[in-house]
Amino acid sequence: MPSQIPVSRDGDAVVVAPEGDMDAVTSPALAEVLDGLLTAEVPPRGIVIDFAKVSFCDSRCIGVLVQSYRQARDRGIGLAVAAPQRAVHRLFVIAGIDQVITIEDDPGDAREAVLAGT
């Protein structure tokens, strides 16, 4: 079943924009989209995961983000999270994700960050 997660290109960066709850049921779709971008023959220079419309995130989603970050780092691709809602951002801070993955309030700032790091 193809993913319904919107993906758009913004110059040398790609924006992935999941919506709703990112949990054990929906996180595999996010993992599939990110893996497809990261293993593409010609991958983007940077990936921004826009969490503006994500209302809930659980440990499975955090695992997907960490795995994707490691894969991106190993391939020299910038990866950042943008615009997480307050509760989701709080979870990222509690889990320590903000110490590993760049998290920006503004998607434009996240785009700049992923392209600056490559």
C-alpha positions as CSV (number, residue, x, y, z in Angstrom):
1,M,0.0,0.0,0.0
2,P,1.6,3.3,-1.0
3,S,2.1,5.9,1.6
4,Q,-0.2,8.9,1.9
5,I,2.5,11.1,3.5
6,P,3.0,14.2,1.4
7,V,6.5,14.7,0.0
8,S,7.6,17.9,-1.8
9,R,10.8,19.2,-3.2
10,D,12.2,22.5,-2.1
11,G,15.3,23.1,-4.1
12,D,18.0,20.7,-2.9
13,A,15.8,19.7,0.1
14,V,12.8,17.4,0.4
15,V,10.0,18.1,2.8
16,V,8.1,15.2,4.3
17,A,4.9,16.2,6.0
18,P,3.2,13.5,8.0
19,E,-0.2,14.2,9.7
20,G,-2.1,13.0,12.7
21,D,-0.8,10.4,15.1
22,M,2.6,8.9,14.5
23,D,2.4,5.6,16.4
24,A,3.1,1.9,15.9
25,V,0.5,1.8,13.2
26,T,1.5,4.9,11.2
27,S,5.2,5.2,11.8
28,P,6.1,2.4,9.4
29,A,4.8,4.5,6.6
30,L,7.0,7.4,7.6
31,A,10.0,5.0,7.8
32,E,9.2,3.8,4.3
33,V,9.1,7.3,2.9
34,L,12.3,8.3,4.6
35,D,14.1,5.1,3.6
36,G,13.1,5.6,0.0
37,L,14.5,9.1,0.0
38,L,17.7,8.1,1.8
39,T,18.5,5.1,-0.4
40,A,17.5,6.8,-3.7
41,E,20.2,6.6,-6.4
42,V,20.3,10.4,-6.3
43,P,19.2,11.4,-2.8
44,P,18.4,14.9,-1.8
45,R,21.0,17.0,0.0
46,G,18.7,17.5,2.9
47,I,15.4,16.2,4.3
48,V,13.0,18.3,6.5
49,I,10.4,16.3,8.4
50,D,7.6,18.9,8.9
51,F,5.7,17.9,12.1
52,A,3.3,20.8,12.1
53,K,0.3,18.5,11.6
54,V,1.5,15.7,13.8
55,S,-0.6,15.7,17.0
56,F,1.0,12.6,18.7
57,C,4.3,10.8,18.5
58,D,5.2,7.6,20.4
59,S,8.4,5.7,20.9
60,R,8.0,3.9,17.5
61,C,8.1,7.3,15.8
62,I,11.1,8.4,17.8
63,G,12.8,5.1,16.7
64,V,12.1,5.9,13.0
65,L,13.5,9.4,13.4
66,V,16.7,8.2,15.1
67,Q,17.2,5.4,12.5
68,S,16.6,7.9,9.7
69,Y,19.0,10.4,11.2
70,R,21.8,7.8,11.5
71,Q,21.2,6.7,7.9
72,A,21.2,10.3,6.7
73,R,24.4,11.1,8.6
74,D,26.1,8.1,7.2
75,R,25.2,9.2,3.7
76,G,26.1,12.8,4.2
77,I,22.5,14.0,4.0
78,G,21.2,16.7,6.3
79,L,18.0,15.8,8.3
80,A,16.0,18.0,10.6
81,V,12.5,18.2,12.2
82,A,10.4,21.3,11.7
83,A,7.5,22.8,13.6
84,P,6.6,20.1,16.1
85,Q,3.5,20.9,18.1
86,R,4.1,21.7,21.8
87,A,3.3,18.2,23.2
88,V,5.4,16.5,20.5
89,H,8.3,18.9,21.0
90,R,8.1,18.2,24.7
91,L,8.4,14.4,24.1
92,F,11.4,15.1,21.8
93,V,13.1,17.0,24.7
94,I,12.2,14.3,27.3
95,A,13.6,11.6,25.0
96,G,16.7,13.7,24.3
97,I,16.0,13.7,20.5
98,D,16.6,17.5,20.5
99,Q,20.3,16.7,21.5
100,V,20.8,14.6,18.4
101,I,18.5,15.8,15.6
102,T,18.1,19.5,14.7
103,I,14.6,20.7,15.6
104,E,13.5,24.1,14.3
105,D,10.2,26.0,14.8
106,D,10.2,27.2,11.3
107,P,10.4,24.9,8.2
108,G,12.5,27.5,6.4
109,D,15.1,27.5,9.2
110,A,15.1,23.7,9.2
111,R,15.7,23.7,5.4
112,E,18.7,26.1,5.9
113,A,20.1,23.9,8.6
114,V,20.0,20.7,6.6
115,L,21.6,22.3,3.6
116,A,24.2,24.0,5.7
117,G,25.3,20.8,7.2
118,T,25.9,19.0,3.9
